[in-house]
């Protein structure tokens, strides 16, 4: 399966080339394919905030490369480069609040900085960590794809109808995707009849990104309004809702793209299984429950306008872009360390004490 997934890989959104970060601009996909080059940390922070790069693991990877760029720039400037680097850490940390992968990656980079020896090449040492964060995310996705596909195979006769939300694919990660990685693997094994992709208002990650990734690989996909999900579960024989995560707390609560919570409630009502796929870098054991997760609110114009064109009445918009699904609505969390069925605090602690499977 690993080789078949590697062979099927079509999309990349993050490249570290010639000492610079290259990002495929996700704001203009799928109509345009524009790569942008970043040479310093504040520019990378802007790219994260403005959603040039998005998706929890991808944000963490971009931030790690942002630290490498910062080290190079601040060392070249001379003076107190460590203080200037620390300020850049803060700029990167302030870019988006909910996906813990960002802070996890920054902590890994800070940890390496703390272990530098006088003879070390600072930039090379940090670069090695950033590259390894990037590579290990790809590897984690390959492992999770196989574990998740196995669960789908065990559940019911094949092929099956699956529903997903937001974009959790190659664009959102270091490669292959989390929930979309599972869907890809399931498709390669002939287990997918059709994928229903929620359009994912207001930013339209589903219609612009997920539908594009799946259609590009010949995976049967239909786009639906977010509000059609319950009806589709009732009428289209959907067996699984499969989503990613931005932060999973110690009790198994899951923050993910706004609309995920209502999908979980609806799935339980219809007897549809609910799978969350996320690497362990998305698990935040320092937070007891989802109540503690900072939920990003983005500007109202994302809701009130399409392509900069106002269409809504002249009212205020409320635009929380993530929500929290309580652990008791989740059938299974898939990570590269293994799976957790019916998550709770004890099972999450046991999972996190394991090393990765492959
Ligand atoms: O606002 P976004 O597009 O960054 O939100 C992304 C999501 O909510 C994804 O579902 C999540 O990050 C998992 S991506 C592998």
Boltz pocket constraint, residues with backbone or C-beta under 6 A from the ligand:
constraints:
  - pocket:
      binder: B
      contacts: [[A, 53], [A, 54], [A, 55], [A, 56], [A, 57], [A, 99], [A, 165], [A, 166], [A, 167], [A, 168], [A, 169], [A, 172], [A, 173], [A, 177], [A, 178], [A, 179], [A, 205], [A, 243], [A, 244], [A, 245], [A, 246], [A, 256], [A, 257], [A, 258], [A, 277], [A, 321]]
      max_distance: 6.0
